């Protein structure tokens, strides 16, 4: 169960796509340094706002790999390429958890539209029932 301000699986996947596209790195199953460092930076920035399991699923890695990434963070932060990626990933994470962010506003609007459509469907079914009853009565 996610706590308030924790990102969902879908939000993490969306953030991952944005992050990897921005870093111009294709996330395919490889151990190339560029790809691994990108995964590590993303993971270490997003685990605090989600969970190791959810981030692991988005990266197609298991929970223990994500834990390993977090243990490597202190030594990696000394490297400029990792640090820059990590800083960008942290900013992206802040954007995704921000209550007034465009992403949250969009998500809230989508949820509201969905709820309203369901309400309209219920009201239309009531309308048909009332019309049927009125036709019988008249």
C-alpha positions in Angstrom: 0.0 0.0 0.0 1.4 3.4 -1.0 1.5 6.3 1.4 0.3 9.7 0.4 2.7 11.4 -2.0 4.1 8.0 -3.1 4.1 7.4 -6.8 2.2 4.6 -8.4 3.5 2.0 -10.8 2.1 3.9 -13.7 3.7 7.2 -12.6 7.1 5.5 -12.1 6.9 4.0 -15.6 6.0 7.4 -17.1 8.8 9.1 -15.2 11.2 6.4 -16.3 10.3 7.0 -20.0 10.8 10.7 -19.6 14.1 10.2 -17.7 15.6 7.8 -20.2 14.5 9.8 -23.2 16.0 12.9 -21.7 19.3 11.1 -20.9 19.2 9.8 -24.5 19.7 6.2 -23.2 17.8 3.2 -24.4 16.9 0.9 -21.6 17.5 -2.5 -23.0 18.7 -5.6 -21.1 22.4 -4.9 -21.0 25.2 -4.3 -18.5 26.8 -1.4 -20.4 28.0 1.2 -17.9 25.9 4.0 -19.5 22.7 2.1 -19.1 23.4 0.7 -15.6 24.4 4.1 -14.3 21.2 5.6 -15.7 19.2 2.9 -14.0 21.0 3.5 -10.8 20.5 7.3 -10.8 16.8 6.8 -11.6 16.4 4.2 -8.9 18.1 6.1 -6.2 16.1 9.2 -6.9 12.7 7.5 -7.1 12.8 4.8 -4.4 12.2 7.5 -1.7 9.0 8.5 -3.4 7.7 5.1 -4.2 9.1 1.7 -3.3 12.0 -0.6 -4.3 9.6 -3.1 -5.6 7.7 -0.7 -7.8 10.9 1.0 -9.1 12.4 -2.5 -9.7 9.4 -3.5 -11.8 9.6 -0.3 -13.9 13.3 -1.0 -14.5 12.7 -4.7 -15.0 15.0 -5.5 -12.1 14.3 -7.3 -8.9 14.1 -5.8 -5.4 17.6 -7.0 -4.5 19.1 -5.2 -7.5 17.4 -1.9 -6.4 18.8 -2.4 -2.8 22.3 -2.9 -4.3 21.9 0.3 -6.3 21.1 2.2 -3.1 24.2 0.7 -1.4 26.4 2.0 -4.4 25.0 5.5 -4.3 27.5 7.0 -1.9 30.5 5.9 -4.0 28.8 6.8 -7.3 27.8 10.3 -6.4 31.5 11.2 -6.6 31.3 10.7 -10.4 30.1 13.7 -12.4 28.0 11.8 -14.9 26.2 9.8 -12.2 25.7 12.9 -10.1 24.2 15.0 -12.9 21.8 12.1 -13.8 20.9 11.7 -10.2 20.2 15.4 -9.7 18.0 15.5 -12.7 16.2 12.4 -11.6 15.6 14.0 -8.2 14.1 17.1 -9.8 11.9 14.8 -11.9 10.8 13.0 -8.8 9.9 16.3 -7.2 7.9 17.2 -10.2 5.9 14.0 -10.1 5.1 14.3 -6.4 4.4 18.0 -6.4 0.8 18.6 -5.4 0.6 21.6 -7.7 2.5 20.1 -10.6 0.9 19.9 -14.0 1.2 16.1 -13.9 -0.9 15.9 -10.7 -3.4 18.4 -12.1 -3.7 16.3 -15.3 -4.0 13.1 -13.3 -6.7 14.6 -11.1 -8.6 15.9 -14.1 -8.5 12.5 -15.8 -9.8 10.9 -12.6 -12.6 13.5 -12.3 -13.7 13.0 -15.9 -13.8 9.3 -15.4 -15.9 9.7 -12.2 -18.2 12.1 -14.0 -18.7 9.8 -17.0 -19.7 7.0 -14.6 -22.1 9.4 -12.8 -23.7 10.4 -16.1 -24.1 6.8 -17.1 -26.0 6.1 -13.8 -28.2 9.2 -14.3 -29.0 8.2 -17.9 -30.1 4.8 -16.7 -32.4 6.5 -14.1 -33.7 8.8 -16.8 -34.7 5.8 -19.0 -36.4 4.1 -16.1 -38.4 7.2 -15.3 -39.4 7.7 -18.9 -40.5 4.1 -19.1 -42.6 4.5 -16.0 -44.2 7.8 -17.2 -45.1 6.1 -20.5 -46.8 3.3 -18.7 -48.7 5.7 -16.4 -49.9 7.9 -19.3 
